[in-house]
Amino acid sequence: MSDKFKIKLNTAGVGELLKSVDMQDALSTLAQGYAARLGAKYKAEPVYIGKTRPNVQIGQVIFSMDDGEKKHNHLLKGLQHD
């Protein structure tokens, strides 16, 4: 058996898969879950399609809370898995 394998990805197919509605729904569900875990001070923005894949942002509801975020890193801690 050969130790060397060559895998060639169909980049157009991968791009289509990443931009699919199913992927957008999965990403939205994950973002909503993380935002809920962080509490009412955070919200997940709607999914938007970038050049290569869908994107979602989780941010603060009130931007003036930035100082507390810098000090305590709530967003980073909320994204860590248990």
Biopython code that builds the backbone (N, CA, C, O; Angstrom):
import numpy as np
from Bio.PDB.StructureBuilder import StructureBuilder

atoms = [
    (1, "MET", "N", (0.840, -1.173, 0.000)),
    (1, "MET", "CA", (0.000, 0.000, 0.000)),
    (1, "MET", "C", (0.889, 1.241, 0.000)),
    (1, "MET", "O", (1.910, 1.289, 0.686)),
    (2, "SER", "N", (0.503, 2.200, -0.746)),
    (2, "SER", "CA", (1.281, 3.427, -0.864)),
    (2, "SER", "C", (1.081, 4.322, 0.363)),
    (2, "SER", "O", (-0.027, 4.453, 0.883)),
    (3, "ASP", "N", (2.173, 4.927, 0.807)),
    (3, "ASP", "CA", (2.101, 5.848, 1.937)),
    (3, "ASP", "C", (1.727, 7.260, 1.498)),
    (3, "ASP", "O", (1.431, 8.116, 2.331)),
    (4, "LYS", "N", (1.743, 7.494, 0.212)),
    (4, "LYS", "CA", (1.461, 8.840, -0.290)),
    (4, "LYS", "C", (0.090, 8.861, -0.957)),
    (4, "LYS", "O", (-0.179, 8.114, -1.898)),
    (5, "PHE", "N", (-0.741, 9.712, -0.455)),
    (5, "PHE", "CA", (-2.066, 9.897, -1.038)),
    (5, "PHE", "C", (-2.178, 11.319, -1.532)),
    (5, "PHE", "O", (-1.675, 12.249, -0.901)),
    (6, "LYS", "N", (-2.820, 11.481, -2.627)),
    (6, "LYS", "CA", (-3.085, 12.815, -3.144)),
    (6, "LYS", "C", (-4.590, 13.018, -3.156)),
    (6, "LYS", "O", (-5.338, 12.223, -3.725)),
    (7, "ILE", "N", (-5.009, 14.074, -2.531)),
    (7, "ILE", "CA", (-6.426, 14.411, -2.491)),
    (7, "ILE", "C", (-6.602, 15.733, -3.207)),
    (7, "ILE", "O", (-5.927, 16.717, -2.904)),
    (8, "LYS", "N", (-7.503, 15.743, -4.145)),
    (8, "LYS", "CA", (-7.788, 16.974, -4.873)),
    (8, "LYS", "C", (-9.226, 17.371, -4.565)),
    (8, "LYS", "O", (-10.165, 16.639, -4.881)),
    (9, "LEU", "N", (-9.387, 18.528, -3.951)),
    (9, "LEU", "CA", (-10.715, 19.007, -3.608)),
    (9, "LEU", "C", (-11.345, 19.731, -4.786)),
    (9, "LEU", "O", (-10.672, 20.427, -5.546)),
    (10, "ASN", "N", (-12.613, 19.556, -4.916)),
    (10, "ASN", "CA", (-13.385, 20.305, -5.891)),
    (10, "ASN", "C", (-13.700, 21.651, -5.237)),
    (10, "ASN", "O", (-14.669, 21.771, -4.487)),
    (11, "THR", "N", (-12.885, 22.653, -5.521)),
    (11, "THR", "CA", (-13.010, 23.934, -4.825)),
    (11, "THR", "C", (-14.352, 24.607, -5.077)),
    (11, "THR", "O", (-14.895, 25.267, -4.190)),
    (12, "ALA", "N", (-14.882, 24.448, -6.264)),
    (12, "ALA", "CA", (-16.198, 25.034, -6.548)),
    (12, "ALA", "C", (-17.268, 24.355, -5.698)),
    (12, "ALA", "O", (-18.178, 25.011, -5.191)),
    (13, "GLY", "N", (-17.152, 23.040, -5.547)),
    (13, "GLY", "CA", (-18.108, 22.295, -4.731)),
    (13, "GLY", "C", (-18.001, 22.637, -3.257)),
    (13, "GLY", "O", (-19.014, 22.757, -2.568)),
    (14, "VAL", "N", (-16.775, 22.796, -2.771)),
    (14, "VAL", "CA", (-16.567, 23.171, -1.376)),
    (14, "VAL", "C", (-17.131, 24.568, -1.128)),
    (14, "VAL", "O", (-17.785, 24.810, -0.113)),
    (15, "GLY", "N", (-16.877, 25.478, -2.052)),
    (15, "GLY", "CA", (-17.413, 26.833, -1.924)),
    (15, "GLY", "C", (-18.929, 26.845, -1.916)),
    (15, "GLY", "O", (-19.551, 27.580, -1.149)),
    (16, "GLU", "N", (-19.521, 26.027, -2.772)),
    (16, "GLU", "CA", (-20.981, 25.924, -2.826)),
    (16, "GLU", "C", (-21.526, 25.351, -1.520)),
    (16, "GLU", "O", (-22.554, 25.806, -1.018)),
    (17, "LEU", "N", (-20.835, 24.351, -0.975)),
    (17, "LEU", "CA", (-21.248, 23.754, 0.295)),
    (17, "LEU", "C", (-21.167, 24.773, 1.427)),
    (17, "LEU", "O", (-22.085, 24.880, 2.241)),
    (18, "LEU", "N", (-20.066, 25.522, 1.476)),
    (18, "LEU", "CA", (-19.898, 26.507, 2.539)),
    (18, "LEU", "C", (-20.950, 27.608, 2.478)),
    (18, "LEU", "O", (-21.377, 28.118, 3.514)),
    (19, "LYS", "N", (-21.365, 27.975, 1.282)),
    (19, "LYS", "CA", (-22.345, 29.053, 1.121)),
    (19, "LYS", "C", (-23.789, 28.559, 1.133)),
    (19, "LYS", "O", (-24.710, 29.354, 0.946)),
    (20, "SER", "N", (-23.999, 27.276, 1.345)),
    (20, "SER", "CA", (-25.345, 26.705, 1.285)),
    (20, "SER", "C", (-26.219, 27.205, 2.440)),
    (20, "SER", "O", (-25.719, 27.673, 3.462)),
    (21, "VAL", "N", (-27.513, 27.095, 2.251)),
    (21, "VAL", "CA", (-28.480, 27.515, 3.265)),
    (21, "VAL", "C", (-28.334, 26.663, 4.524)),
    (21, "VAL", "O", (-28.488, 27.173, 5.634)),
    (22, "ASP", "N", (-28.039, 25.381, 4.366)),
    (22, "ASP", "CA", (-27.847, 24.508, 5.522)),
    (22, "ASP", "C", (-26.673, 24.974, 6.377)),
    (22, "ASP", "O", (-26.763, 24.978, 7.605)),
    (23, "MET", "N", (-25.584, 25.363, 5.741)),
    (23, "MET", "CA", (-24.418, 25.852, 6.475)),
    (23, "MET", "C", (-24.746, 27.174, 7.170)),
    (23, "MET", "O", (-24.319, 27.401, 8.302)),
    (24, "GLN", "N", (-25.492, 28.033, 6.507)),
    (24, "GLN", "CA", (-25.894, 29.304, 7.108)),
    (24, "GLN", "C", (-26.774, 29.063, 8.333)),
    (24, "GLN", "O", (-26.615, 29.728, 9.357)),
    (25, "ASP", "N", (-27.702, 28.112, 8.228)),
    (25, "ASP", "CA", (-28.575, 27.785, 9.355)),
    (25, "ASP", "C", (-27.777, 27.227, 10.529)),
    (25, "ASP", "O", (-28.023, 27.589, 11.680)),
    (26, "ALA", "N", (-26.825, 26.347, 10.241)),
    (26, "ALA", "CA", (-25.994, 25.768, 11.300)),
    (26, "ALA", "C", (-25.163, 26.848, 11.983)),
    (26, "ALA", "O", (-25.035, 26.858, 13.207)),
    (27, "LEU", "N", (-24.607, 27.742, 11.203)),
    (27, "LEU", "CA", (-23.796, 28.827, 11.749)),
    (27, "LEU", "C", (-24.646, 29.764, 12.598)),
    (27, "LEU", "O", (-24.218, 30.201, 13.666)),
    (28, "SER", "N", (-25.839, 30.070, 12.127)),
    (28, "SER", "CA", (-26.751, 30.932, 12.871)),
    (28, "SER", "C", (-27.150, 30.294, 14.197)),
    (28, "SER", "O", (-27.216, 30.973, 15.221)),
    (29, "THR", "N", (-27.413, 28.996, 14.177)),
    (29, "THR", "CA", (-27.777, 28.272, 15.395)),
    (29, "THR", "C", (-26.639, 28.298, 16.410)),
    (29, "THR", "O", (-26.866, 28.524, 17.599)),
    (30, "LEU", "N", (-25.422, 28.069, 15.944)),
    (30, "LEU", "CA", (-24.261, 28.125, 16.841)),
    (30, "LEU", "C", (-24.089, 29.516, 17.440)),
    (30, "LEU", "O", (-23.854, 29.654, 18.641)),
    (31, "ALA", "N", (-24.205, 30.534, 16.614)),
    (31, "ALA", "CA", (-24.028, 31.912, 17.083)),
    (31, "ALA", "C", (-25.098, 32.287, 18.099)),
    (31, "ALA", "O", (-24.799, 32.925, 19.109)),
    (32, "GLN", "N", (-26.344, 31.896, 17.841)),
    (32, "GLN", "CA", (-27.427, 32.183, 18.787)),
    (32, "GLN", "C", (-27.178, 31.472, 20.118)),
    (32, "GLN", "O", (-27.446, 32.032, 21.182)),
    (33, "GLY", "N", (-26.673, 30.254, 20.061)),
    (33, "GLY", "CA", (-26.361, 29.516, 21.278)),
    (33, "GLY", "C", (-25.258, 30.175, 22.085)),
    (33, "GLY", "O", (-25.363, 30.292, 23.306)),
    (34, "TYR", "N", (-24.204, 30.604, 21.414)),
    (34, "TYR", "CA", (-23.117, 31.295, 22.106)),
    (34, "TYR", "C", (-23.605, 32.605, 22.702)),
    (34, "TYR", "O", (-23.261, 32.930, 23.838)),
    (35, "ALA", "N", (-24.401, 33.364, 21.954)),
    (35, "ALA", "CA", (-24.913, 34.638, 22.456)),
    (35, "ALA", "C", (-25.810, 34.414, 23.673)),
    (35, "ALA", "O", (-25.754, 35.184, 24.632)),
    (36, "ALA", "N", (-26.630, 33.375, 23.641)),
    (36, "ALA", "CA", (-27.497, 33.065, 24.779)),
    (36, "ALA", "C", (-26.668, 32.667, 25.993)),
    (36, "ALA", "O", (-27.001, 33.022, 27.124)),
    (37, "ARG", "N", (-25.599, 31.937, 25.756)),
    (37, "ARG", "CA", (-24.730, 31.514, 26.856)),
    (37, "ARG", "C", (-24.008, 32.706, 27.487)),
    (37, "ARG", "O", (-23.701, 32.690, 28.679)),
    (38, "LEU", "N", (-23.739, 33.733, 26.689)),
    (38, "LEU", "CA", (-23.070, 34.929, 27.193)),
    (38, "LEU", "C", (-24.011, 35.826, 27.987)),
    (38, "LEU", "O", (-23.558, 36.596, 28.834)),
    (39, "GLY", "N", (-25.296, 35.739, 27.730)),
    (39, "GLY", "CA", (-26.264, 36.541, 28.472)),
    (39, "GLY", "C", (-26.895, 37.622, 27.616)),
    (39, "GLY", "O", (-26.623, 37.735, 26.421)),
    (40, "ALA", "N", (-27.746, 38.417, 28.256)),
    (40, "ALA", "CA", (-28.541, 39.426, 27.547)),
    (40, "ALA", "C", (-27.701, 40.588, 27.023)),
    (40, "ALA", "O", (-28.182, 41.366, 26.200)),
    (41, "LYS", "N", (-26.482, 40.717, 27.474)),
    (41, "LYS", "CA", (-25.636, 41.834, 27.029)),
    (41, "LYS", "C", (-25.039, 41.601, 25.645)),
    (41, "LYS", "O", (-24.437, 42.509, 25.072)),
    (42, "TYR", "N", (-25.197, 40.405, 25.108)),
    (42, "TYR", "CA", (-24.611, 40.060, 23.810)),
    (42, "TYR", "C", (-25.694, 39.571, 22.858)),
    (42, "TYR", "O", (-26.709, 39.020, 23.284)),
    (43, "LYS", "N", (-25.466, 39.778, 21.566)),
    (43, "LYS", "CA", (-26.412, 39.311, 20.554)),
    (43, "LYS", "C", (-25.642, 38.821, 19.336)),
    (43, "LYS", "O", (-24.521, 39.254, 19.070)),
    (44, "ALA", "N", (-26.264, 37.917, 18.612)),
    (44, "ALA", "CA", (-25.687, 37.409, 17.362)),
    (44, "ALA", "C", (-26.321, 38.170, 16.211)),
    (44, "ALA", "O", (-27.545, 38.262, 16.116)),
    (45, "GLU", "N", (-25.496, 38.708, 15.349)),
    (45, "GLU", "CA", (-25.976, 39.411, 14.163)),
    (45, "GLU", "C", (-26.421, 38.378, 13.128)),
    (45, "GLU", "O", (-26.004, 37.222, 13.198)),
    (46, "PRO", "N", (-27.256, 38.775, 12.174)),
    (46, "PRO", "CA", (-27.657, 37.841, 11.107)),
    (46, "PRO", "C", (-26.457, 37.388, 10.269)),
    (46, "PRO", "O", (-25.470, 38.111, 10.137)),
    (47, "VAL", "N", (-26.557, 36.202, 9.718)),
    (47, "VAL", "CA", (-25.503, 35.644, 8.866)),
    (47, "VAL", "C", (-25.412, 36.461, 7.584)),
    (47, "VAL", "O", (-26.432, 36.810, 6.991)),
    (48, "TYR", "N", (-24.198, 36.764, 7.161)),
    (48, "TYR", "CA", (-23.994, 37.411, 5.869)),
    (48, "TYR", "C", (-22.976, 36.603, 5.079)),
    (48, "TYR", "O", (-22.110, 35.945, 5.655)),
    (49, "ILE", "N", (-23.084, 36.656, 3.766)),
    (49, "ILE", "CA", (-22.213, 35.873, 2.894)),
    (49, "ILE", "C", (-21.010, 36.713, 2.503)),
    (49, "ILE", "O", (-21.148, 37.794, 1.931)),
    (50, "GLY", "N", (-19.818, 36.194, 2.820)),
    (50, "GLY", "CA", (-18.583, 36.843, 2.410)),
    (50, "GLY", "C", (-18.143, 36.319, 1.050)),
    (50, "GLY", "O", (-18.921, 35.687, 0.336)),
    (51, "LYS", "N", (-16.893, 36.587, 0.699)),
    (51, "LYS", "CA", (-16.378, 36.120, -0.594)),
    (51, "LYS", "C", (-16.331, 34.604, -0.685)),
    (51, "LYS", "O", (-16.638, 34.031, -1.731)),
    (52, "THR", "N", (-15.948, 33.953, 0.405)),
    (52, "THR", "CA", (-15.732, 32.508, 0.351)),
    (52, "THR", "C", (-16.659, 31.694, 1.241)),
    (52, "THR", "O", (-16.811, 30.492, 1.025)),
    (53, "ARG", "N", (-17.277, 32.313, 2.229)),
    (53, "ARG", "CA", (-18.091, 31.547, 3.178)),
    (53, "ARG", "C", (-19.039, 32.485, 3.932)),
    (53, "ARG", "O", (-18.869, 33.704, 3.901)),
    (54, "PRO", "N", (-20.037, 31.906, 4.609)),
    (54, "PRO", "CA", (-20.926, 32.738, 5.425)),
    (54, "PRO", "C", (-20.211, 33.172, 6.701)),
    (54, "PRO", "O", (-19.328, 32.473, 7.198)),
    (55, "ASN", "N", (-20.596, 34.311, 7.214)),
    (55, "ASN", "CA", (-19.998, 34.866, 8.423)),
    (55, "ASN", "C", (-21.098, 35.307, 9.370)),
    (55, "ASN", "O", (-22.206, 35.638, 8.947)),
    (56, "VAL", "N", (-20.779, 35.309, 10.650)),
    (56, "VAL", "CA", (-21.704, 35.814, 11.657)),
    (56, "VAL", "C", (-20.873, 36.522, 12.723)),
    (56, "VAL", "O", (-19.728, 36.149, 12.979)),
    (57, "GLN", "N", (-21.450, 37.532, 13.335)),
    (57, "GLN", "CA", (-20.761, 38.264, 14.388)),
    (57, "GLN", "C", (-21.569, 38.191, 15.666)),
    (57, "GLN", "O", (-22.799, 38.230, 15.646)),
    (58, "ILE", "N", (-20.866, 38.084, 16.770)),
    (58, "ILE", "CA", (-21.488, 38.168, 18.086)),
    (58, "ILE", "C", (-20.918, 39.422, 18.724)),
    (58, "ILE", "O", (-19.702, 39.580, 18.826)),
    (59, "GLY", "N", (-21.795, 40.306, 19.147)),
    (59, "GLY", "CA", (-21.325, 41.573, 19.697)),
    (59, "GLY", "C", (-22.154, 42.013, 20.882)),
    (59, "GLY", "O", (-23.145, 41.381, 21.250)),
    (60, "GLN", "N", (-21.727, 43.099, 21.462)),
    (60, "GLN", "CA", (-22.410, 43.660, 22.611)),
    (60, "GLN", "C", (-23.635, 44.439, 22.160)),
    (60, "GLN", "O", (-23.625, 45.073, 21.105)),
    (61, "VAL", "N", (-24.682, 44.389, 22.960)),
    (61, "VAL", "CA", (-25.895, 45.137, 22.654)),
    (61, "VAL", "C", (-25.633, 46.627, 22.836)),
    (61, "VAL", "O", (-26.049, 47.441, 22.011)),
    (62, "ILE", "N", (-24.945, 46.982, 23.914)),
    (62, "ILE", "CA", (-24.597, 48.377, 24.197)),
    (62, "ILE", "C", (-23.092, 48.504, 24.045)),
    (62, "ILE", "O", (-22.332, 47.871, 24.778)),
    (63, "PHE", "N", (-22.662, 49.320, 23.095)),
    (63, "PHE", "CA", (-21.235, 49.405, 22.782)),
    (63, "PHE", "C", (-20.420, 50.008, 23.915)),
    (63, "PHE", "O", (-19.217, 49.759, 23.988)),
    (64, "SER", "N", (-21.021, 50.786, 24.797)),
    (64, "SER", "CA", (-20.267, 51.419, 25.881)),
    (64, "SER", "C", (-19.766, 50.415, 26.914)),
    (64, "SER", "O", (-19.006, 50.778, 27.812)),
    (65, "MET", "N", (-20.182, 49.164, 26.794)),
    (65, "MET", "CA", (-19.708, 48.134, 27.713)),
    (65, "MET", "C", (-18.302, 47.671, 27.349)),
    (65, "MET", "O", (-17.793, 46.724, 27.949)),
    (66, "ASP", "N", (-17.674, 48.313, 26.388)),
    (66, "ASP", "CA", (-16.378, 47.891, 25.866)),
    (66, "ASP", "C", (-15.315, 47.780, 26.953)),
    (66, "ASP", "O", (-14.493, 46.864, 26.916)),
    (67, "ASP", "N", (-15.315, 48.697, 27.921)),
    (67, "ASP", "CA", (-14.295, 48.663, 28.971)),
    (67, "ASP", "C", (-14.382, 47.383, 29.793)),
    (67, "ASP", "O", (-13.355, 46.787, 30.120)),
    (68, "GLY", "N", (-15.587, 46.958, 30.128)),
    (68, "GLY", "CA", (-15.752, 45.716, 30.875)),
    (68, "GLY", "C", (-15.319, 44.511, 30.063)),
    (68, "GLY", "O", (-14.761, 43.558, 30.608)),
    (69, "GLU", "N", (-15.574, 44.548, 28.754)),
    (69, "GLU", "CA", (-15.160, 43.445, 27.881)),
    (69, "GLU", "C", (-13.643, 43.351, 27.838)),
    (69, "GLU", "O", (-13.086, 42.255, 27.906)),
    (70, "LYS", "N", (-12.979, 44.477, 27.727)),
    (70, "LYS", "CA", (-11.510, 44.476, 27.691)),
    (70, "LYS", "C", (-10.930, 43.921, 28.990)),
    (70, "LYS", "O", (-9.920, 43.219, 28.977)),
    (71, "LYS", "N", (-11.572, 44.239, 30.096)),
    (71, "LYS", "CA", (-11.045, 43.830, 31.394)),
    (71, "LYS", "C", (-11.314, 42.356, 31.700)),
    (71, "LYS", "O", (-10.453, 41.672, 32.255)),
    (72, "HIS", "N", (-12.507, 41.861, 31.339)),
    (72, "HIS", "CA", (-12.916, 40.524, 31.771)),
    (72, "HIS", "C", (-12.972, 39.469, 30.669)),
    (72, "HIS", "O", (-13.078, 38.281, 30.974)),
    (73, "ASN", "N", (-12.905, 39.864, 29.399)),
    (73, "ASN", "CA", (-12.915, 38.921, 28.265)),
    (73, "ASN", "C", (-14.113, 37.970, 28.281)),
    (73, "ASN", "O", (-13.949, 36.771, 28.057)),
    (74, "HIS", "N", (-15.305, 38.489, 28.541)),
    (74, "HIS", "CA", (-16.499, 37.646, 28.595)),
    (74, "HIS", "C", (-16.749, 36.939, 27.267)),
    (74, "HIS", "O", (-17.105, 35.761, 27.249)),
    (75, "LEU", "N", (-16.565, 37.643, 26.169)),
    (75, "LEU", "CA", (-16.840, 37.052, 24.862)),
    (75, "LEU", "C", (-15.901, 35.881, 24.591)),
    (75, "LEU", "O", (-16.348, 34.826, 24.142)),
    (76, "LEU", "N", (-14.632, 36.048, 24.853)),
    (76, "LEU", "CA", (-13.663, 34.978, 24.643)),
    (76, "LEU", "C", (-13.964, 33.781, 25.545)),
    (76, "LEU", "O", (-13.903, 32.635, 25.100)),
    (77, "LYS", "N", (-14.285, 34.044, 26.795)),
    (77, "LYS", "CA", (-14.589, 32.963, 27.733)),
    (77, "LYS", "C", (-15.871, 32.232, 27.351)),
    (77, "LYS", "O", (-15.973, 31.020, 27.541)),
    (78, "GLY", "N", (-16.841, 32.955, 26.820)),
    (78, "GLY", "CA", (-18.103, 32.341, 26.428)),
    (78, "GLY", "C", (-17.983, 31.454, 25.212)),
    (78, "GLY", "O", (-18.803, 30.555, 25.022)),
    (79, "LEU", "N", (-16.980, 31.684, 24.383)),
    (79, "LEU", "CA", (-16.793, 30.882, 23.183)),
    (79, "LEU", "C", (-16.006, 29.605, 23.438)),
    (79, "LEU", "O", (-15.945, 28.736, 22.568)),
    (80, "GLN", "N", (-15.406, 29.479, 24.607)),
    (80, "GLN", "CA", (-14.637, 28.283, 24.921)),
    (80, "GLN", "C", (-15.586, 27.130, 25.225)),
    (80, "GLN", "O", (-16.635, 27.318, 25.840)),
    (81, "HIS", "N", (-15.203, 25.945, 24.788)),
    (81, "HIS", "CA", (-16.026, 24.755, 25.022)),
    (81, "HIS", "C", (-15.792, 24.228, 26.424)),
    (81, "HIS", "O", (-14.717, 24.393, 27.001)),
    (82, "ASP", "N", (-16.818, 23.594, 26.954)),
    (82, "ASP", "CA", (-16.713, 23.006, 28.302)),
    (82, "ASP", "C", (-15.994, 21.691, 28.258)),
    (82, "ASP", "O", (-15.812, 21.052, 29.294)),
]
sb = StructureBuilder()
sb.init_structure("model")
sb.init_model(0)
sb.init_chain("A")
sb.init_seg("    ")
for serial, (resi, resn, name, xyz) in enumerate(atoms, 1):
    if name == "N":
        sb.init_residue(resn, " ", resi, " ")
    sb.init_atom(name, np.array(xyz, "f"), 0.0, 1.0, " ", f" {name:<3s}", serial, name[0])
structure = sb.get_structure()
